[in-house]
Amino acid sequence: MTVSTRLKGNYLVVSGTNKNARYDFSHSALSWFRDKPYPIPPEAQAIEDLKLHPSAVVLDGYPFKTVPWQNQREGMAHVLKWKRAALMHGMGCGKSKTILDVIGFLIWTGRIRHALIVCPLSVFTVWPVQFARHAAFGKLVIIKNTKKGKALLEGLSPETEPTIVVVNYEKLASLKVEIKKVGFGLVAADEATKVKNPRAQRTKVLAEITDPVPYVIVATGTPVSKNLVDIFGMFRVMDWFWLGKSSWFFRNRYCVMGGWMQHQIVGYKNETELRRIIDTPSHIVTKAQALPDLPPKIHQERVVQMDAEQKRIYRETKRKFLVELAAGTIDIKNAASRLVKLQEIANGFVVLEDGSIHRFSESKLNALLEVFEEVDDCEHLTVWCKFREDIASIGHKLAHSNPDRPFYAFHGDTKDRDAVLDGFRRTGGILAIQTQTGGMGIDLTCSAYAIRYSRLFSYMDEEQAEDRHHRPGQTRNVTYIDVVVENSVDRKIQNVLSRGRNLSHWLMEREGNLADLFNDI
């Protein structure tokens, strides 16, 4: 009896056996077939053939508004070959221009009419600048208001002028129906790490939107994350064929589980296969490859000693955590929140139960002011902060010590972010910026001095922020100064991040000896 196979939706249908079988095909493409006694279906073989013998994409004749770099031209050709592709271009490698050139080319050749770009709110202001600089076709519309956005989307049709619509991830759910009705020819997910969690609503909504779309781009400034599980959500949005629709199946095939109740990812298996699958539809470019002539980075460290009161509070808090650990109220799931508390104390403040802030030490703030004094007042100096309290304290301290030096605050509640950045670029001075808010999308090449005052636990987010300075347009060496409180959690965070690791992964590896961890910091 002849056995045949075919893909149907998310399932592999096997015919010709004693009983027709239907297998869930929710994982990695052709790799599923390698150890199975079934023939490869034509749909899967077509993907493999394209990988081995990609068709040529001719870009000659396209009227580029600005001349693309070689990596941008190659990235553009890659997307046009695969139709659903990932642009994993290092920060500063010009992926925004590549996306706009792909959209322009598809409009120019009549393949699409309208395109949708989804991005974080912090990157909103980037797209009008990039569009004015690089786009050869279409008009740009940014949706900030849901009601006006729905009206705008309802007005788009095959007869209207080619339009590129920009919307932030948080608005997707409320605009999903109108977006699907438009029938966008291309959807691009900028800073696609925002959809790395497959269980998040934004990931599910965007995957539902992109499934029927002919062209899909997921773009990220971090070429392959050290946490490979982050790739699944992005690939689910791009094209489920490669890694499937089931995050459970993905974890079962590629992740080694351990830790609490076997719910933590402690390693990877079949990693060679996974990286081969990731590499196939992805165009991967590092900053060193695309921008070999950028000036170097210079790293310095300013070490701070805790004052007596700070040491007392720090030791008492550690002792309290060790008691809680012995009582079983601290485990691997909430250990990170205790590290945040210690990080706050190292910065000289605590958050009380009523939400108010009690500041009891200025040792770290005073060390920061010493750095300010060492850098010429006419320089643009950026201070990266994790906590809003740090930004407020820096502004207050500077107002008393050097009121003539311009000070700008940039955080989640900053209303006119463009005005803040424009003022900083124009006058110089000091920009205190919350890393979670300003780490993506903005250009700080005007600043060659970056002080990292309080750091996040994510290596990738810290790297994104670091490269706001070190990117095309930077002509000077960039000096990064880390302010570190000695004999505190600051030092541990510094050591882990310097090895290119996330604090969360480091914690998981120490699940069995959390007492040693807290004693160590």
Backbone torsions as a table, in degrees:
resi	resn	phi	psi	omega
1	MET	NA	131.3	-179.4
2	THR	-77.8	131.1	177.9
3	VAL	-100.0	130.4	178.0
4	SER	-127.2	156.0	179.1
5	THR	-133.5	151.8	174.9
6	ARG	-154.4	154.1	176.4
7	LEU	-90.5	135.2	175.3
8	LYS	-137.3	104.8	-176.0
9	GLY	60.7	-123.2	-178.1
10	ASN	-98.0	16.7	-175.1
11	TYR	-127.4	149.1	172.6
12	LEU	-98.8	120.8	179.9
13	VAL	-101.8	121.6	-180.0
14	VAL	-108.0	119.4	-178.4
15	SER	-112.3	152.1	174.8
16	GLY	99.5	-3.5	174.7
17	THR	-85.5	179.4	179.3
18	ASN	-55.8	-32.3	177.3
19	LYS	-142.1	123.1	-179.9
20	ASN	-52.8	132.7	-175.7
21	ALA	-113.1	152.7	-179.8
22	ARG	-133.6	109.5	-174.7
23	TYR	-107.3	139.3	175.9
24	ASP	-67.5	119.4	-177.6
25	PHE	-102.8	50.7	-174.8
26	SER	-102.7	49.1	170.8
27	HIS	-153.8	-145.6	-154.4
28	SER	-84.5	81.0	164.9
29	ALA	39.8	-131.6	-172.5
30	LEU	-65.9	-20.7	-178.8
31	SER	-58.6	-27.5	-179.7
32	TRP	-61.8	-34.4	-171.9
33	PHE	-84.5	-13.2	-168.3
34	ARG	-61.8	-36.0	-177.8
35	ASP	-109.1	17.9	-177.2
36	LYS	-110.9	148.6	-178.8
37	PRO	-83.9	35.2	-177.3
38	TYR	-118.9	144.7	176.0
39	PRO	-69.3	151.0	179.0
40	ILE	-73.4	127.1	179.7
41	PRO	-67.2	152.5	-177.3
42	PRO	-56.6	-36.8	-178.0
43	GLU	-62.8	-41.6	179.4
44	ALA	-70.9	-38.0	179.6
45	GLN	-65.6	-32.9	179.7
46	ALA	-63.1	-38.0	177.2
47	ILE	-65.3	-43.4	179.3
48	GLU	-63.3	-40.9	178.9
49	ASP	-62.4	-39.6	-180.0
50	LEU	-65.7	-35.9	179.0
51	LYS	-65.1	-42.3	-176.2
52	LEU	-79.3	-33.1	-176.4
53	HIS	-133.8	67.9	-177.7
54	PRO	-64.4	139.1	179.0
55	SER	-73.1	148.1	-178.7
56	ALA	-71.3	141.8	175.7
57	VAL	-113.5	119.8	-176.8
58	VAL	-96.0	117.5	179.7
59	LEU	-102.0	-4.9	-178.0
60	ASP	-59.0	135.7	178.8
61	GLY	99.3	-19.9	179.8
62	TYR	-70.7	128.5	-176.1
63	PRO	-81.3	77.7	177.4
64	PHE	-57.0	135.4	177.0
65	LYS	-74.5	-37.7	172.8
66	THR	-128.9	145.8	-175.9
67	VAL	-68.3	124.8	-179.3
68	PRO	-76.3	150.8	170.2
69	TRP	-71.4	168.5	-178.7
70	GLN	-62.3	-42.2	-179.3
71	ASN	-67.4	-30.0	177.6
72	GLN	-71.3	-40.2	177.6
73	ARG	-63.6	-42.9	-179.9
74	GLU	-67.9	-38.7	177.2
75	GLY	-64.3	-41.1	177.7
76	MET	-60.9	-46.8	178.9
77	ALA	-62.6	-37.0	-179.8
78	HIS	-63.1	-45.5	179.4
79	VAL	-63.4	-42.3	-178.3
80	LEU	-67.1	-28.7	176.3
81	LYS	-70.3	-49.3	-170.5
82	TRP	-89.2	-22.9	-177.0
83	LYS	71.5	-39.3	175.0
84	ARG	-122.3	109.5	-170.3
85	ALA	-147.3	162.5	176.8
86	ALA	-110.9	131.1	173.3
87	LEU	-102.7	97.4	178.0
88	MET	-99.1	75.2	-177.3
89	HIS	-100.6	131.1	178.0
90	GLY	-55.3	154.6	-177.7
91	MET	-58.6	130.0	-178.7
92	GLY	91.8	1.8	-178.2
93	CYS	-87.8	2.8	172.1
94	GLY	82.2	38.7	-179.2
95	LYS	-70.2	-26.5	178.6
96	SER	-64.0	-43.3	176.6
97	LYS	-63.2	-40.3	179.3
98	THR	-60.0	-43.9	178.8
99	ILE	-61.8	-45.6	-179.4
100	LEU	-65.2	-36.5	178.4
101	ASP	-68.9	-37.7	175.7
102	VAL	-62.2	-47.2	179.2
103	ILE	-61.0	-46.1	179.7
104	GLY	-60.1	-42.6	179.9
105	PHE	-63.0	-42.3	-179.1
106	LEU	-68.1	-36.3	174.9
107	ILE	-67.7	-44.0	-178.4
108	TRP	-60.8	-37.6	-179.3
109	THR	-89.4	0.7	176.2
110	GLY	78.4	15.2	-177.3
111	ARG	-83.3	-27.9	177.2
112	ILE	-136.2	163.5	176.7
113	ARG	-111.5	-46.0	-176.7
114	HIS	-129.4	152.4	179.7
115	ALA	-133.3	151.2	179.8
116	LEU	-120.6	129.4	174.2
117	ILE	-114.2	124.8	178.4
118	VAL	-109.3	130.5	-176.0
119	CYS	-149.0	164.1	174.1
120	PRO	-66.7	155.7	-179.8
121	LEU	-58.6	-34.5	-177.6
122	SER	-67.2	-14.6	-177.7
123	VAL	-102.5	-2.4	-177.1
124	PHE	-50.2	-45.8	-173.2
125	THR	-72.1	-13.3	-179.5
126	VAL	-72.6	-38.6	-169.9
127	TRP	-66.7	-40.5	175.7
128	PRO	-60.2	-37.8	179.1
129	VAL	-66.1	-46.5	-179.7
130	GLN	-65.0	-38.9	-180.0
131	PHE	-64.1	-47.5	-179.5
132	ALA	-61.7	-31.7	-176.3
133	ARG	-82.6	-37.4	-167.1
134	HIS	-119.9	-23.3	-170.6
135	ALA	-75.6	131.1	-179.7
136	ALA	-96.6	-20.4	-176.2
137	PHE	-140.9	157.7	174.8
138	GLY	83.9	174.5	173.8
139	LYS	-122.7	156.0	-177.1
140	LEU	-107.6	133.8	176.1
141	VAL	-130.1	129.7	179.0
142	ILE	-108.1	126.9	-179.9
143	ILE	-95.9	112.6	177.1
144	LYS	-108.8	-26.9	-176.3
145	ASN	-115.2	129.7	-174.6
146	THR	-61.9	-45.6	-176.9
147	LYS	-63.7	-47.8	178.9
148	LYS	-66.6	-33.5	178.8
149	GLY	-64.2	-41.5	178.5
150	LYS	-62.7	-42.3	179.3
151	ALA	-63.9	-40.5	179.7
152	LEU	-64.9	-45.2	-179.0
153	LEU	-64.9	-38.7	179.3
154	GLU	-65.7	-23.0	179.9
155	GLY	-85.0	-7.8	179.7
156	LEU	-82.2	137.7	179.1
157	SER	-151.8	171.0	177.6
158	PRO	-60.3	-17.3	-178.3
159	GLU	-92.8	-17.6	-177.5
160	THR	-77.8	163.2	-178.8
161	GLU	-57.9	139.2	177.3
162	PRO	-52.2	128.3	-171.9
163	THR	-131.1	137.4	172.8
164	ILE	-107.5	115.2	-177.4
165	VAL	-100.6	131.0	178.0
166	VAL	-112.7	128.0	-179.6
167	VAL	-139.0	150.4	178.9
168	ASN	-89.7	159.1	-173.9
169	TYR	-57.4	-34.9	-175.2
170	GLU	-70.3	-19.3	-178.4
171	LYS	-91.5	-6.2	-174.1
172	LEU	-58.4	-46.8	-175.3
173	ALA	-60.6	-42.7	-177.3
174	SER	-74.8	-17.6	-179.0
175	LEU	-111.2	6.2	-172.0
176	LYS	-57.0	-46.4	-176.6
177	VAL	-61.6	-46.9	-178.6
178	GLU	-67.1	-37.8	179.3
179	ILE	-63.0	-43.7	-178.4
180	LYS	-66.5	-32.1	180.0
181	LYS	-69.8	-31.0	-178.9
182	VAL	-62.4	-38.4	-176.2
183	GLY	73.0	53.7	-179.9
184	PHE	-59.2	141.2	179.0
185	GLY	-82.1	-22.8	178.7
186	LEU	-145.1	139.3	172.5
187	VAL	-125.8	128.3	178.0
188	ALA	-117.6	126.9	176.2
189	ALA	-100.2	102.8	179.6
190	ASP	-83.4	147.8	-174.5
191	GLU	48.1	59.6	-170.0
192	ALA	-69.2	-4.7	173.3
193	THR	-61.9	-15.7	176.6
194	LYS	-66.1	-18.0	178.8
195	VAL	-114.6	27.8	-179.7
196	LYS	-73.0	-23.1	179.0
197	ASN	-88.7	108.5	-176.2
198	PRO	-67.3	-16.1	-179.0
199	ARG	-90.8	-10.3	-178.9
200	ALA	-70.0	146.6	-178.2
201	GLN	-60.1	-41.1	-177.2
202	ARG	-61.8	-36.1	179.1
203	THR	-67.3	-45.4	-179.8
204	LYS	-62.9	-43.2	-179.0
205	VAL	-66.1	-44.8	-178.9
206	LEU	-66.2	-37.4	177.0
207	ALA	-62.7	-39.3	177.7
208	GLU	-64.8	-36.5	179.3
209	ILE	-70.6	-42.1	-172.9
210	THR	-80.9	-22.0	-175.5
211	ASP	-49.8	-45.4	-178.8
212	PRO	-91.1	1.3	-173.9
213	VAL	-81.4	135.7	-177.4
214	PRO	-63.6	-41.2	-177.3
215	TYR	-121.8	129.5	179.8
216	VAL	-135.7	133.1	176.2
217	ILE	-124.2	129.9	166.8
218	VAL	-111.4	128.3	-174.9
219	ALA	-123.7	134.7	177.6
220	THR	-142.4	146.3	-178.8
221	GLY	-85.9	-0.7	178.9
222	THR	-113.3	102.3	-173.6
223	PRO	-48.8	-87.0	171.3
224	VAL	-113.6	121.1	-177.4
225	SER	-59.0	146.7	176.5
226	LYS	-65.9	-21.6	176.3
227	ASN	-96.1	95.0	-171.7
228	LEU	-64.0	-23.8	-179.2
229	VAL	-65.0	-22.3	178.0
230	ASP	-63.0	-24.1	-176.2
231	ILE	-67.3	-31.4	-172.5
232	PHE	-57.5	-49.1	-178.6
233	GLY	-60.7	-41.3	179.5
234	MET	-65.3	-41.2	179.3
235	PHE	-72.1	-28.9	175.3
236	ARG	-63.2	-39.1	177.8
237	VAL	-70.3	-39.9	-176.4
238	MET	-71.8	-57.6	-177.2
239	ASP	-167.7	111.7	-175.0
240	TRP	-66.0	-15.1	-176.4
241	PHE	-55.0	-37.8	-170.6
242	TRP	-74.0	-46.9	-176.1
243	LEU	-123.0	5.3	174.0
244	GLY	81.4	-173.1	-178.9
245	LYS	-107.1	-11.6	-174.4
246	SER	-100.7	112.2	176.8
247	SER	-68.1	-29.9	177.0
248	TRP	-63.2	-45.3	-180.0
249	PHE	-65.0	-38.8	178.7
250	PHE	-60.7	-48.0	-179.6
251	ARG	-63.6	-39.5	-178.2
252	ASN	-64.1	-35.0	-176.7
253	ARG	-86.3	-34.6	-169.5
254	TYR	-117.0	-11.1	-173.9
255	CYS	-114.5	140.9	172.6
256	VAL	-96.7	118.4	-174.6
257	MET	-97.0	147.2	178.7
258	GLY	-165.2	-156.9	177.7
259	GLY	70.7	-154.4	-174.7
260	TRP	-62.8	117.6	178.0
261	MET	54.9	26.2	-179.5
262	GLN	59.4	32.3	-178.4
263	HIS	-102.5	-4.7	-176.7
264	GLN	-102.1	141.0	175.2
265	ILE	-83.4	118.0	-177.3
266	VAL	-111.2	-3.1	179.2
267	GLY	178.8	-174.0	-178.1
268	TYR	-131.1	154.3	174.2
269	LYS	-132.3	165.8	-175.8
270	ASN	50.2	36.3	-172.7
271	GLU	-67.5	-35.7	178.4
272	THR	-61.2	-44.0	177.7
273	GLU	-62.4	-44.8	-178.1
274	LEU	-62.9	-44.7	-179.3
275	ARG	-66.6	-33.2	176.6
276	ARG	-65.5	-40.5	178.1
277	ILE	-65.5	-43.8	179.8
278	ILE	-62.3	-43.0	-175.3
279	ASP	-65.9	-29.4	-171.8
280	THR	-62.5	-55.8	-179.3
281	PRO	-88.8	8.2	-174.5
282	SER	-107.5	140.4	171.0
283	HIS	-105.8	109.7	-171.1
284	ILE	-108.8	122.7	179.2
285	VAL	-135.9	128.2	175.1
286	THR	-90.2	161.1	179.5
287	LYS	-63.8	-34.9	179.8
288	ALA	-64.7	-34.9	179.0
289	GLN	-72.4	-42.9	-175.0
290	ALA	-82.9	-31.0	-173.0
291	LEU	-131.3	66.3	-176.1
292	PRO	-68.2	-15.9	-173.8
293	ASP	-98.9	7.0	177.9
294	LEU	-63.6	144.3	178.0
295	PRO	-64.0	158.2	-175.4
296	PRO	-74.1	163.5	171.6
297	LYS	-94.3	143.1	176.3
298	ILE	-120.2	124.9	-177.6
299	HIS	-109.0	129.6	177.0
300	GLN	-129.8	165.1	-179.5
301	GLU	-136.9	136.7	175.2
302	ARG	-115.1	112.3	-175.6
303	VAL	-91.4	134.2	-177.0
304	VAL	-119.1	138.6	174.8
305	GLN	-100.3	138.3	178.0
306	MET	-69.9	145.3	173.7
307	ASP	-80.3	175.0	-172.4
308	ALA	-60.7	-46.5	-179.1
309	GLU	-63.2	-40.8	179.8
310	GLN	-63.3	-43.8	178.3
311	LYS	-60.1	-42.8	-178.8
312	ARG	-61.0	-48.7	-178.7
313	ILE	-65.3	-39.4	-179.6
314	TYR	-63.2	-46.4	-179.6
315	ARG	-64.7	-41.9	179.7
316	GLU	-63.9	-39.6	179.6
317	THR	-66.7	-42.0	176.5
318	LYS	-61.1	-43.5	179.4
319	ARG	-61.3	-40.5	177.8
320	LYS	-63.0	-41.2	179.8
321	PHE	-65.6	-37.0	179.0
322	LEU	-66.5	-35.8	175.8
323	VAL	-65.2	-44.4	178.0
324	GLU	-62.8	-37.0	179.7
325	LEU	-64.7	-43.1	178.9
326	ALA	-64.7	-31.4	179.9
327	ALA	-82.4	-6.7	177.4
328	GLY	86.1	10.6	-180.0
329	THR	-89.1	-8.7	174.0
330	ILE	-114.3	127.8	175.2
331	ASP	-136.4	-172.5	-175.9
332	ILE	-63.1	-24.2	-176.9
333	LYS	-75.5	-31.0	-177.7
334	ASN	-116.5	7.7	-179.8
335	ALA	-63.2	-34.8	-178.0
336	ALA	-61.8	-37.0	-179.7
337	SER	-65.4	-31.3	176.8
338	ARG	-70.6	-35.1	176.8
339	LEU	-65.4	-35.2	177.1
340	VAL	-63.0	-41.3	178.4
341	LYS	-59.9	-44.2	178.6
342	LEU	-66.4	-33.6	177.7
343	GLN	-65.7	-39.3	176.9
344	GLU	-62.4	-43.4	-179.9
345	ILE	-63.7	-40.3	177.3
346	ALA	-61.0	-28.9	177.9
347	ASN	-86.0	-4.6	172.4
348	GLY	97.3	17.7	179.1
349	PHE	-148.3	163.9	171.8
350	VAL	-134.6	151.1	175.1
351	VAL	-97.2	119.8	-178.2
352	LEU	-78.8	169.6	-175.5
353	GLU	-60.2	-30.9	-179.8
354	ASP	-84.1	4.4	178.1
355	GLY	91.4	-7.4	-179.9
356	SER	-77.8	161.4	-177.0
357	ILE	-104.5	131.0	173.7
358	HIS	-115.6	112.5	178.3
359	ARG	-98.0	128.6	-175.0
360	PHE	-125.3	-4.7	-179.0
361	SER	-148.7	143.5	176.6
362	GLU	-122.9	21.3	-178.1
363	SER	-62.0	-42.5	-179.9
364	LYS	-73.0	-39.0	177.1
365	LEU	-61.0	-41.6	-179.6
366	ASN	-66.4	-36.5	176.0
367	ALA	-64.4	-36.6	177.7
368	LEU	-64.8	-42.2	179.3
369	LEU	-62.4	-32.8	176.5
370	GLU	-64.5	-37.8	176.3
371	VAL	-65.2	-43.2	178.4
372	PHE	-54.9	-42.3	-177.1
373	GLU	-68.0	-26.1	-178.6
374	GLU	-81.7	-17.0	-179.8
375	VAL	-102.7	131.9	-176.9
376	ASP	-53.8	139.2	-177.8
377	ASP	-59.4	-25.7	-177.5
378	CYS	-81.9	-6.0	179.3
379	GLU	-76.7	155.5	169.8
380	HIS	-90.2	114.6	-175.4
381	LEU	-119.1	125.5	-177.4
382	THR	-108.9	134.6	177.4
383	VAL	-116.5	117.7	-179.9
384	TRP	-92.3	126.1	-175.3
385	CYS	-128.2	145.0	174.0
386	LYS	-85.9	-38.3	-172.3
387	PHE	-104.7	140.1	176.4
388	ARG	-62.7	-34.7	179.2
389	GLU	-59.3	-35.4	178.3
390	ASP	-63.3	-43.3	-179.5
391	ILE	-62.1	-45.0	179.7
392	ALA	-63.3	-42.0	-178.4
393	SER	-67.2	-39.0	178.6
394	ILE	-63.1	-45.2	178.8
395	GLY	-61.7	-42.7	-179.7
396	HIS	-65.4	-44.2	-178.5
397	LYS	-65.5	-41.8	-178.3
398	LEU	-67.9	-33.9	179.7
399	ALA	-61.4	-28.7	179.6
400	HIS	-91.2	-34.5	-174.6
401	SER	-88.8	-32.5	-178.4
402	ASN	-151.8	71.2	-173.4
403	PRO	-65.2	-18.1	-178.6
404	ASP	-82.9	-12.0	-179.3
405	ARG	-84.6	122.0	-177.9
406	PRO	-58.0	137.5	178.8
407	PHE	-129.3	133.0	179.5
408	TYR	-128.4	138.0	177.6
409	ALA	-112.9	135.3	-178.3
410	PHE	-134.9	111.2	-178.8
411	HIS	-149.5	-171.2	-174.0
412	GLY	-61.5	-28.8	-178.3
413	ASP	-98.3	7.3	177.7
414	THR	-66.4	123.3	-173.6
415	LYS	-74.0	-60.7	-176.4
416	ASP	-105.3	85.5	-175.5
417	ARG	-66.3	-36.1	178.9
418	ASP	-60.9	-42.2	-179.3
419	ALA	-64.5	-38.8	179.2
420	VAL	-63.6	-48.0	-178.6
421	LEU	-66.9	-40.6	179.0
422	ASP	-62.9	-41.8	178.3
423	GLY	-62.2	-42.8	179.2
424	PHE	-63.5	-44.5	-179.8
425	ARG	-64.4	-34.6	-175.6
426	ARG	-77.9	-43.2	-171.4
427	THR	-102.7	-15.8	-172.1
428	GLY	75.3	-159.6	-178.8
429	GLY	102.0	-144.2	-175.1
430	ILE	-124.1	130.4	175.1
431	LEU	-113.8	112.9	174.0
432	ALA	-94.9	118.2	-168.4
433	ILE	-128.5	133.3	177.5
434	GLN	-77.3	124.5	-172.7
435	THR	-60.4	-38.2	-179.1
436	GLN	-63.5	-27.2	-176.0
437	THR	-93.8	-42.4	-172.5
438	GLY	-103.2	5.6	-175.0
439	GLY	-73.6	-10.9	-178.8
440	MET	-123.2	141.5	162.8
441	GLY	83.0	-25.1	-175.2
442	ILE	-90.4	156.7	-178.7
443	ASP	-107.9	119.1	179.0
444	LEU	-122.3	35.9	179.5
445	THR	-67.8	-13.6	175.2
446	CYS	-67.8	-19.2	-176.0
447	SER	-106.6	123.0	177.4
448	ALA	-105.1	5.9	177.7
449	TYR	-127.6	121.2	179.5
450	ALA	-126.9	121.9	177.7
451	ILE	-103.1	125.1	177.4
452	ARG	-99.2	101.4	-170.2
453	TYR	-87.2	-45.1	175.3
454	SER	-142.1	131.6	-165.6
455	ARG	-109.6	151.2	175.0
456	LEU	-75.9	171.2	178.1
457	PHE	-89.9	-8.0	-175.9
458	SER	-98.6	118.2	177.9
459	TYR	-60.8	-41.8	-176.9
460	MET	-63.0	-43.2	179.8
461	ASP	-67.0	-37.5	177.5
462	GLU	-66.1	-39.2	179.7
463	GLU	-66.5	-40.1	176.3
464	GLN	-57.6	-46.8	-179.0
465	ALA	-64.4	-41.6	-179.0
466	GLU	-57.9	-37.6	-176.2
467	ASP	-87.0	7.7	167.6
468	ARG	-65.3	-26.9	179.9
469	HIS	-92.6	-39.7	-170.3
470	HIS	-99.3	84.5	-174.3
471	ARG	-157.0	175.5	179.8
472	PRO	-53.7	133.8	-176.6
473	GLY	107.1	-17.3	177.9
474	GLN	-82.6	122.3	-177.1
475	THR	-110.3	-6.6	-177.0
476	ARG	-116.8	158.0	171.7
477	ASN	-58.9	136.7	179.1
478	VAL	-99.5	124.0	-179.3
479	THR	-101.5	121.4	177.5
480	TYR	-106.6	124.4	-178.1
481	ILE	-116.3	115.3	178.5
482	ASP	-93.7	123.4	176.4
483	VAL	-94.4	112.3	-170.5
484	VAL	-123.8	126.2	174.9
485	VAL	-82.7	117.8	-177.2
486	GLU	-67.7	151.9	179.4
487	ASN	55.6	41.8	179.0
488	SER	-144.7	178.7	177.5
489	VAL	-62.2	-24.1	176.2
490	ASP	-52.7	-45.1	-177.6
491	ARG	-65.6	-40.2	179.4
492	LYS	-65.8	-43.2	178.1
493	ILE	-60.5	-44.1	180.0
494	GLN	-59.4	-44.7	-177.8
495	ASN	-66.4	-41.8	-178.5
496	VAL	-68.0	-45.9	-179.5
497	LEU	-65.9	-34.6	-179.1
498	SER	-65.6	-19.4	176.2
499	ARG	-93.6	9.8	177.8
500	GLY	72.5	32.4	-176.6
501	ARG	-121.1	160.0	174.6
502	ASN	-92.4	146.0	177.9
503	LEU	-63.1	-33.8	-178.0
504	SER	-62.6	-41.4	179.4
505	HIS	-69.1	-39.5	178.7
506	TRP	-61.5	-39.6	178.4
507	LEU	-64.1	-42.7	-178.6
508	MET	-58.2	-36.9	-178.9
509	GLU	-68.9	-16.2	-177.6
510	ARG	-111.0	24.7	-176.1
511	GLU	-59.0	-36.8	-175.8
512	GLY	-80.8	-12.6	-178.2
513	ASN	-134.8	54.2	178.7
514	LEU	-64.9	-28.9	179.2
515	ALA	-63.5	-42.6	177.3
516	ASP	-63.1	-36.3	-179.7
517	LEU	-61.3	-49.7	-176.7
518	PHE	-70.5	-32.0	176.1
519	ASN	-67.3	-29.8	-174.2
520	ASP	-77.0	-19.2	-175.5
521	ILE	-112.5	NA	NA
